[in-house]
Amino acid sequence: FTGKPVDGYVANRIVGTKGFVRSPGKSARKGRIPWLRLASLGWLSPSTRRRLLCALVKTA
């Protein structure tokens, strides 16, 4: 990955909304992807993270 955007290819561009980049406090309280906020900030215990990852891998 070079970091340079390629015309017509959306995968290497930043795609999302302002809700994804806001501070976690306001967004998490509103219920915007709370599991993503918690997991990305490390608020989940390691055993909880393992269970979530195992469930994800089994469904894929």
Biopython code that builds the backbone (N, CA, C, O; Angstrom):
import numpy as np
from Bio.PDB.StructureBuilder import StructureBuilder

atoms = [
    (1, "PHE", "N", (0.845, -1.187, 0.000)),
    (1, "PHE", "CA", (0.000, 0.000, 0.000)),
    (1, "PHE", "C", (0.880, 1.236, 0.000)),
    (1, "PHE", "O", (1.720, 1.419, 0.881)),
    (2, "THR", "N", (0.679, 2.069, -0.985)),
    (2, "THR", "CA", (1.503, 3.271, -1.118)),
    (2, "THR", "C", (0.920, 4.455, -0.379)),
    (2, "THR", "O", (1.628, 5.421, -0.096)),
    (3, "GLY", "N", (-0.365, 4.392, -0.064)),
    (3, "GLY", "CA", (-1.011, 5.516, 0.597)),
    (3, "GLY", "C", (-1.578, 6.519, -0.385)),
    (3, "GLY", "O", (-2.243, 7.476, 0.012)),
    (4, "LYS", "N", (-1.319, 6.306, -1.663)),
    (4, "LYS", "CA", (-1.834, 7.214, -2.690)),
    (4, "LYS", "C", (-3.188, 6.709, -3.166)),
    (4, "LYS", "O", (-3.341, 5.518, -3.438)),
    (5, "PRO", "N", (-4.183, 7.604, -3.272)),
    (5, "PRO", "CA", (-5.491, 7.170, -3.768)),
    (5, "PRO", "C", (-5.426, 6.816, -5.252)),
    (5, "PRO", "O", (-4.697, 7.441, -6.023)),
    (6, "VAL", "N", (-6.193, 5.815, -5.630)),
    (6, "VAL", "CA", (-6.283, 5.393, -7.024)),
    (6, "VAL", "C", (-7.687, 5.706, -7.500)),
    (6, "VAL", "O", (-8.663, 5.304, -6.867)),
    (7, "ASP", "N", (-7.801, 6.422, -8.612)),
    (7, "ASP", "CA", (-9.117, 6.774, -9.141)),
    (7, "ASP", "C", (-9.931, 5.525, -9.444)),
    (7, "ASP", "O", (-9.434, 4.577, -10.052)),
    (8, "GLY", "N", (-11.193, 5.536, -9.011)),
    (8, "GLY", "CA", (-12.090, 4.424, -9.265)),
    (8, "GLY", "C", (-11.963, 3.275, -8.279)),
    (8, "GLY", "O", (-12.720, 2.308, -8.366)),
    (9, "TYR", "N", (-11.036, 3.356, -7.354)),
    (9, "TYR", "CA", (-10.833, 2.284, -6.377)),
    (9, "TYR", "C", (-11.020, 2.867, -4.988)),
    (9, "TYR", "O", (-10.148, 3.569, -4.475)),
    (10, "VAL", "N", (-12.173, 2.568, -4.377)),
    (10, "VAL", "CA", (-12.546, 3.223, -3.129)),
    (10, "VAL", "C", (-11.896, 2.579, -1.905)),
    (10, "VAL", "O", (-11.919, 3.180, -0.830)),
    (11, "ALA", "N", (-11.324, 1.398, -2.022)),
    (11, "ALA", "CA", (-10.819, 0.673, -0.854)),
    (11, "ALA", "C", (-9.650, 1.364, -0.173)),
    (11, "ALA", "O", (-9.496, 1.229, 1.040)),
    (12, "ASN", "N", (-8.829, 2.092, -0.899)),
    (12, "ASN", "CA", (-7.689, 2.706, -0.233)),
    (12, "ASN", "C", (-7.918, 4.181, 0.094)),
    (12, "ASN", "O", (-6.975, 4.902, 0.415)),
    (13, "ARG", "N", (-9.134, 4.612, 0.014)),
    (13, "ARG", "CA", (-9.484, 5.965, 0.450)),
    (13, "ARG", "C", (-10.184, 5.866, 1.794)),
    (13, "ARG", "O", (-10.697, 4.807, 2.157)),
    (14, "ILE", "N", (-10.203, 6.935, 2.510)),
    (14, "ILE", "CA", (-10.894, 6.937, 3.796)),
    (14, "ILE", "C", (-12.382, 7.092, 3.523)),
    (14, "ILE", "O", (-12.838, 8.144, 3.075)),
    (15, "VAL", "N", (-13.123, 6.043, 3.797)),
    (15, "VAL", "CA", (-14.553, 6.035, 3.546)),
    (15, "VAL", "C", (-15.252, 5.902, 4.884)),
    (15, "VAL", "O", (-14.962, 4.980, 5.647)),
    (16, "GLY", "N", (-16.153, 6.796, 5.173)),
    (16, "GLY", "CA", (-16.873, 6.736, 6.438)),
    (16, "GLY", "C", (-17.616, 8.030, 6.680)),
    (16, "GLY", "O", (-17.762, 8.860, 5.783)),
    (17, "THR", "N", (-18.077, 8.187, 7.892)),
    (17, "THR", "CA", (-18.786, 9.396, 8.254)),
    (17, "THR", "C", (-18.077, 10.047, 9.422)),
    (17, "THR", "O", (-17.153, 9.477, 10.001)),
    (18, "LYS", "N", (-18.513, 11.231, 9.758)),
    (18, "LYS", "CA", (-17.916, 11.931, 10.895)),
    (18, "LYS", "C", (-18.140, 11.174, 12.197)),
    (18, "LYS", "O", (-17.385, 11.348, 13.153)),
    (19, "GLY", "N", (-19.168, 10.338, 12.243)),
    (19, "GLY", "CA", (-19.450, 9.550, 13.438)),
    (19, "GLY", "C", (-18.333, 8.591, 13.791)),
    (19, "GLY", "O", (-18.144, 8.258, 14.961)),
    (20, "PHE", "N", (-17.591, 8.142, 12.788)),
    (20, "PHE", "CA", (-16.492, 7.218, 13.041)),
    (20, "PHE", "C", (-15.283, 7.909, 13.646)),
    (20, "PHE", "O", (-14.499, 7.275, 14.352)),
    (21, "VAL", "N", (-15.121, 9.187, 13.383)),
    (21, "VAL", "CA", (-13.910, 9.869, 13.828)),
    (21, "VAL", "C", (-14.129, 10.807, 15.002)),
    (21, "VAL", "O", (-13.185, 11.449, 15.463)),
    (22, "ARG", "N", (-15.349, 10.896, 15.489)),
    (22, "ARG", "CA", (-15.612, 11.735, 16.656)),
    (22, "ARG", "C", (-15.012, 11.120, 17.903)),
    (22, "ARG", "O", (-14.586, 9.965, 17.915)),
    (23, "SER", "N", (-14.991, 11.918, 18.942)),
    (23, "SER", "CA", (-14.489, 11.390, 20.214)),
    (23, "SER", "C", (-15.392, 10.254, 20.679)),
    (23, "SER", "O", (-16.602, 10.308, 20.456)),
    (24, "PRO", "N", (-14.840, 9.232, 21.315)),
    (24, "PRO", "CA", (-15.633, 8.065, 21.684)),
    (24, "PRO", "C", (-16.736, 8.354, 22.685)),
    (24, "PRO", "O", (-17.758, 7.667, 22.685)),
    (25, "GLY", "N", (-16.557, 9.350, 23.535)),
    (25, "GLY", "CA", (-17.559, 9.624, 24.554)),
    (25, "GLY", "C", (-18.918, 9.949, 23.984)),
    (25, "GLY", "O", (-19.912, 9.326, 24.359)),
    (26, "LYS", "N", (-18.981, 10.904, 23.091)),
    (26, "LYS", "CA", (-20.254, 11.343, 22.532)),
    (26, "LYS", "C", (-20.869, 10.268, 21.640)),
    (26, "LYS", "O", (-22.066, 9.999, 21.735)),
    (27, "SER", "N", (-20.081, 9.665, 20.792)),
    (27, "SER", "CA", (-20.592, 8.657, 19.868)),
    (27, "SER", "C", (-21.019, 7.390, 20.589)),
    (27, "SER", "O", (-22.055, 6.809, 20.265)),
    (28, "ALA", "N", (-20.237, 6.963, 21.554)),
    (28, "ALA", "CA", (-20.555, 5.728, 22.270)),
    (28, "ALA", "C", (-21.855, 5.881, 23.048)),
    (28, "ALA", "O", (-22.651, 4.945, 23.120)),
    (29, "ARG", "N", (-22.072, 7.053, 23.629)),
    (29, "ARG", "CA", (-23.312, 7.263, 24.383)),
    (29, "ARG", "C", (-24.519, 7.245, 23.466)),
    (29, "ARG", "O", (-25.599, 6.831, 23.886)),
    (30, "LYS", "N", (-24.365, 7.682, 22.226)),
    (30, "LYS", "CA", (-25.482, 7.685, 21.289)),
    (30, "LYS", "C", (-25.729, 6.311, 20.687)),
    (30, "LYS", "O", (-26.708, 6.125, 19.965)),
    (31, "GLY", "N", (-24.869, 5.355, 20.968)),
    (31, "GLY", "CA", (-25.066, 4.009, 20.468)),
    (31, "GLY", "C", (-24.503, 3.776, 19.082)),
    (31, "GLY", "O", (-24.903, 2.823, 18.413)),
    (32, "ARG", "N", (-23.598, 4.604, 18.637)),
    (32, "ARG", "CA", (-22.999, 4.405, 17.320)),
    (32, "ARG", "C", (-21.883, 3.380, 17.420)),
    (32, "ARG", "O", (-20.803, 3.678, 17.930)),
    (33, "ILE", "N", (-22.138, 2.198, 16.944)),
    (33, "ILE", "CA", (-21.175, 1.100, 16.932)),
    (33, "ILE", "C", (-20.429, 1.021, 18.269)),
    (33, "ILE", "O", (-19.204, 1.148, 18.295)),
    (34, "PRO", "N", (-21.140, 0.818, 19.365)),
    (34, "PRO", "CA", (-20.466, 0.820, 20.670)),
    (34, "PRO", "C", (-19.428, -0.281, 20.811)),
    (34, "PRO", "O", (-18.416, -0.087, 21.484)),
    (35, "TRP", "N", (-19.660, -1.445, 20.183)),
    (35, "TRP", "CA", (-18.686, -2.524, 20.318)),
    (35, "TRP", "C", (-17.380, -2.167, 19.636)),
    (35, "TRP", "O", (-16.308, -2.576, 20.081)),
    (36, "LEU", "N", (-17.468, -1.401, 18.551)),
    (36, "LEU", "CA", (-16.251, -0.984, 17.862)),
    (36, "LEU", "C", (-15.467, -0.022, 18.736)),
    (36, "LEU", "O", (-14.245, -0.126, 18.844)),
    (37, "ARG", "N", (-16.166, 0.907, 19.354)),
    (37, "ARG", "CA", (-15.495, 1.857, 20.237)),
    (37, "ARG", "C", (-14.833, 1.126, 21.405)),
    (37, "ARG", "O", (-13.674, 1.385, 21.729)),
    (38, "LEU", "N", (-15.570, 0.221, 22.029)),
    (38, "LEU", "CA", (-15.026, -0.480, 23.187)),
    (38, "LEU", "C", (-13.832, -1.339, 22.804)),
    (38, "LEU", "O", (-12.810, -1.336, 23.492)),
    (39, "ALA", "N", (-13.959, -2.064, 21.724)),
    (39, "ALA", "CA", (-12.872, -2.952, 21.319)),
    (39, "ALA", "C", (-11.664, -2.159, 20.858)),
    (39, "ALA", "O", (-10.528, -2.521, 21.161)),
    (40, "SER", "N", (-11.900, -1.086, 20.130)),
    (40, "SER", "CA", (-10.769, -0.336, 19.601)),
    (40, "SER", "C", (-10.006, 0.393, 20.701)),
    (40, "SER", "O", (-8.820, 0.680, 20.543)),
    (41, "LEU", "N", (-10.667, 0.691, 21.800)),
    (41, "LEU", "CA", (-9.999, 1.397, 22.884)),
    (41, "LEU", "C", (-9.477, 0.451, 23.959)),
    (41, "LEU", "O", (-8.899, 0.896, 24.951)),
    (42, "GLY", "N", (-9.676, -0.835, 23.770)),
    (42, "GLY", "CA", (-9.148, -1.810, 24.712)),
    (42, "GLY", "C", (-9.913, -1.891, 26.015)),
    (42, "GLY", "O", (-9.343, -2.285, 27.032)),
    (43, "TRP", "N", (-11.175, -1.535, 26.019)),
    (43, "TRP", "CA", (-11.957, -1.575, 27.248)),
    (43, "TRP", "C", (-12.496, -2.967, 27.536)),
    (43, "TRP", "O", (-13.017, -3.215, 28.624)),
    (44, "LEU", "N", (-12.380, -3.872, 26.581)),
    (44, "LEU", "CA", (-12.860, -5.230, 26.789)),
    (44, "LEU", "C", (-11.751, -6.082, 27.390)),
    (44, "LEU", "O", (-10.571, -5.899, 27.093)),
    (45, "SER", "N", (-12.150, -7.000, 28.228)),
    (45, "SER", "CA", (-11.149, -7.901, 28.805)),
    (45, "SER", "C", (-10.610, -8.826, 27.713)),
    (45, "SER", "O", (-11.294, -9.055, 26.716)),
    (46, "PRO", "N", (-9.417, -9.353, 27.879)),
    (46, "PRO", "CA", (-8.851, -10.251, 26.867)),
    (46, "PRO", "C", (-9.727, -11.475, 26.595)),
    (46, "PRO", "O", (-9.823, -11.922, 25.452)),
    (47, "SER", "N", (-10.366, -12.020, 27.630)),
    (47, "SER", "CA", (-11.215, -13.195, 27.408)),
    (47, "SER", "C", (-12.442, -12.833, 26.573)),
    (47, "SER", "O", (-12.876, -13.623, 25.735)),
    (48, "THR", "N", (-12.996, -11.655, 26.795)),
    (48, "THR", "CA", (-14.139, -11.207, 26.002)),
    (48, "THR", "C", (-13.734, -10.998, 24.555)),
    (48, "THR", "O", (-14.462, -11.383, 23.640)),
    (49, "ARG", "N", (-12.578, -10.392, 24.345)),
    (49, "ARG", "CA", (-12.106, -10.186, 22.974)),
    (49, "ARG", "C", (-11.897, -11.515, 22.264)),
    (49, "ARG", "O", (-12.218, -11.638, 21.081)),
    (50, "ARG", "N", (-11.364, -12.511, 22.967)),
    (50, "ARG", "CA", (-11.149, -13.832, 22.357)),
    (50, "ARG", "C", (-12.471, -14.464, 21.950)),
    (50, "ARG", "O", (-12.580, -15.038, 20.866)),
    (51, "ARG", "N", (-13.488, -14.360, 22.823)),
    (51, "ARG", "CA", (-14.795, -14.942, 22.493)),
    (51, "ARG", "C", (-15.390, -14.271, 21.268)),
    (51, "ARG", "O", (-15.939, -14.947, 20.398)),
    (52, "LEU", "N", (-15.288, -12.957, 21.190)),
    (52, "LEU", "CA", (-15.834, -12.248, 20.037)),
    (52, "LEU", "C", (-15.096, -12.632, 18.766)),
    (52, "LEU", "O", (-15.717, -12.819, 17.720)),
    (53, "LEU", "N", (-13.786, -12.749, 18.847)),
    (53, "LEU", "CA", (-12.991, -13.114, 17.681)),
    (53, "LEU", "C", (-13.304, -14.538, 17.237)),
    (53, "LEU", "O", (-13.428, -14.796, 16.040)),
    (54, "CYS", "N", (-13.433, -15.462, 18.177)),
    (54, "CYS", "CA", (-13.754, -16.851, 17.830)),
    (54, "CYS", "C", (-15.107, -16.929, 17.128)),
    (54, "CYS", "O", (-15.248, -17.651, 16.141)),
    (55, "ALA", "N", (-16.089, -16.205, 17.618)),
    (55, "ALA", "CA", (-17.416, -16.206, 17.002)),
    (55, "ALA", "C", (-17.353, -15.639, 15.587)),
    (55, "ALA", "O", (-18.028, -16.133, 14.684)),
    (56, "LEU", "N", (-16.554, -14.620, 15.402)),
    (56, "LEU", "CA", (-16.404, -14.023, 14.078)),
    (56, "LEU", "C", (-15.745, -14.993, 13.113)),
    (56, "LEU", "O", (-16.176, -15.116, 11.966)),
    (57, "VAL", "N", (-14.724, -15.671, 13.556)),
    (57, "VAL", "CA", (-13.998, -16.609, 12.696)),
    (57, "VAL", "C", (-14.878, -17.798, 12.333)),
    (57, "VAL", "O", (-14.831, -18.273, 11.198)),
    (58, "LYS", "N", (-15.676, -18.285, 13.274)),
    (58, "LYS", "CA", (-16.550, -19.433, 13.004)),
    (58, "LYS", "C", (-17.606, -19.098, 11.960)),
    (58, "LYS", "O", (-17.951, -19.949, 11.141)),
    (59, "THR", "N", (-18.133, -17.860, 11.976)),
    (59, "THR", "CA", (-19.167, -17.486, 11.013)),
    (59, "THR", "C", (-18.583, -17.224, 9.633)),
    (59, "THR", "O", (-19.300, -17.309, 8.637)),
    (60, "ALA", "N", (-17.317, -16.913, 9.558)),
    (60, "ALA", "CA", (-16.688, -16.636, 8.256)),
    (60, "ALA", "C", (-16.321, -17.917, 7.619)),
    (60, "ALA", "O", (-15.777, -17.924, 6.515)),
]
sb = StructureBuilder()
sb.init_structure("model")
sb.init_model(0)
sb.init_chain("A")
sb.init_seg("    ")
for serial, (resi, resn, name, xyz) in enumerate(atoms, 1):
    if name == "N":
        sb.init_residue(resn, " ", resi, " ")
    sb.init_atom(name, np.array(xyz, "f"), 0.0, 1.0, " ", f" {name:<3s}", serial, name[0])
structure = sb.get_structure()
